[in-house]
Amino acid sequence: MSVREKVISEKKQGLGILLCQAVDLLNKEQYENAIITLEQAIKKVRDIKILKQNNNKKEVCHA
């Protein structure tokens, strides 16, 4: 597994944790904290997307 793949995997695990935390916060009716947690999750999704796009560009350049 490449370093990039490891980083993506770690971000996906972190994303899962954030989503679970957001659900817990919603169940406790802590809506503002749930929103903040979901915003953090969105940032992780964007990071993963960028890493994936950069990885695809790199592969195209070496082809």
C-alpha positions as CSV (number, residue, x, y, z in Angstrom):
1,M,0.0,0.0,0.0
2,S,1.4,3.4,-1.0
3,V,1.7,6.3,1.4
4,R,-1.2,8.1,-0.5
5,E,-3.4,5.0,-0.1
6,K,-2.6,4.8,3.6
7,V,-3.5,8.5,4.1
8,I,-6.8,8.0,2.2
9,S,-7.5,4.9,4.4
10,E,-6.9,6.9,7.6
11,K,-9.0,9.7,6.4
12,K,-11.9,7.3,5.6
13,Q,-11.6,5.8,9.1
14,G,-11.6,9.3,10.6
15,L,-14.7,10.1,8.5
16,G,-16.5,7.1,9.9
17,I,-15.7,8.2,13.5
18,L,-17.0,11.7,12.8
19,L,-20.2,10.5,11.3
20,C,-20.8,8.2,14.3
21,Q,-20.1,11.2,16.6
22,A,-22.5,13.4,14.7
23,V,-25.3,10.7,15.0
24,D,-24.6,10.5,18.8
25,L,-24.8,14.3,19.0
26,L,-28.1,14.3,17.1
27,N,-29.5,11.7,19.5
28,K,-28.6,14.0,22.4
29,E,-30.2,16.9,20.6
30,Q,-26.9,18.8,20.5
31,Y,-27.6,20.2,17.0
32,E,-24.9,22.9,16.9
33,N,-22.2,20.4,17.8
34,A,-23.6,17.9,15.3
35,I,-23.4,20.6,12.6
36,I,-19.8,21.3,13.5
37,T,-18.9,17.6,13.4
38,L,-20.6,17.2,10.0
39,E,-18.7,20.1,8.6
40,Q,-15.5,18.4,9.7
41,A,-16.7,15.2,8.0
42,I,-17.3,17.2,4.8
43,K,-13.8,18.5,4.9
44,K,-12.5,15.0,5.2
45,V,-14.5,14.0,2.1
46,R,-13.1,16.9,0.2
47,D,-9.6,15.9,1.3
48,I,-10.1,12.3,0.1
49,K,-11.5,13.6,-3.2
50,I,-8.4,15.8,-3.8
51,L,-6.1,12.9,-2.9
52,K,-7.9,10.6,-5.3
53,Q,-7.8,13.2,-8.1
54,N,-4.1,13.9,-7.6
55,N,-3.4,10.1,-7.6
56,N,-5.3,9.7,-10.9
57,K,-3.5,12.6,-12.4
58,K,-0.1,11.1,-11.3
59,E,-1.0,7.8,-12.9
60,V,-2.0,9.5,-16.2
61,C,1.3,11.4,-16.3
62,H,3.3,8.2,-15.9
63,A,1.4,6.3,-18.6
